[in-house]
């Protein structure tokens, strides 16, 4: 079973430049979680999407990352370790609105046990 959460909007102080780290900007997180199909139609049988969002926000708020790559990796690590039902995760962090492209992005993938 795959759960996909697209464009989780998070304000963060990430980037290389002083302006980015001082003024901050919006980042968009696309998260794909793989887990077993729930055995019942109940929130306790799966992963609560709100808790996934909260984890993304918490990681973004906890540290100012220079690289999108580092931010994506930290979020992927946290999601696979925090949610026991998740067997693998794919996290893409997009930085929209850069002057010469629609966005820049970095993607990290983690699998439980590796």
N, C-alpha and C positions, 0 to 999 in steps of 0.2 A: 504494500500500500504506500502511495506517495501522498504527502501533504505539501502543498505549495502556498507560500505566503509571498506575494509580490509587492514591491515598493513600500516596505515598512519605512516610514519617513522618520528620520532621526536627525536632530541638530547636533553637530559635533565640532570640536576644536582640532580637527585633524588636518595634516598637511605639512608641507615643507616650509612654506613662507611664513614670515612673522604675521602678516595680515590674516592668513588662513587660521593660524593658531590663536590669534587675538580676537578676531571678529566672528569666527566660526562660519559654518555653512550647513546646508541640508545634504544628507547622504540618504541614499535609497538602498535598502537591503532586500534582496530576493533570497528566500530560504526554501530549500526543498529537503524535506525529512522523509526517510524511508523507515517503515516500521511494519510489524505484523498487522494484518487486518483485525480490527477490534472484534472481539467475540460477542459483544453486546452493544446495544445502541445507547451508550452512556459515556459521559465525558471522562469518567475514571478509567475507561477502557482504551483510551488513546492519549494524545498529548493536547493539552489546552493551548490553543493558539495565542491566547492572551499572555500565558506564561512564556511562550517563545518570544513574543514581542518584548516583554519585560526583560528577558535575558539579553536581547540585542541592545536595548536602551542602556541597561546596567553596564554592559561591557564598553559601550561607546562613551558613557559618562565617566567611567573609572580611570581612563587613561587617554591622553592625547597622543595619537599615533602619527608618525611621520608618513608612513606608507599605507596605501589602501591594502596592499598585500598582507601587512602585519595585522591590520584591523580585521580583515576577512578571516585570517587564520585564527585569531583569538576568539572570534565569535563561533567559528566552526568547532574549535576545541571545547568551548564552554557548552555548546548545545549537545554535543555527543556525550559529554561527561555528566551533564545535569539531568538529562532525560533518559532514564533506563530503557524505555520502550523504543528509543531511536537506535536503529542499526547503522545508519549512515546519514550524513548531512552534506549538502552543497550550499555554500553561502557565497553570493555575489554581492559586492559592495559597489554601488555606482555613485560617482561624483558628477552630478549634472551641471550644466551651465558653464563649462570651461570655454574659453574664447575661441578655440580652434576645432572643437568637436562637440557633438551633442552631449557626450559624457565620457568619462574614463571609468574603467571598472577593473576589479580584481576578483578572482574566484578561488575559493579554497574548498577542498573536499576532505572529509574525514569519515573513517569507518571504525566502528567499535572494535577494539582489540588490535588495531594496527597503528 
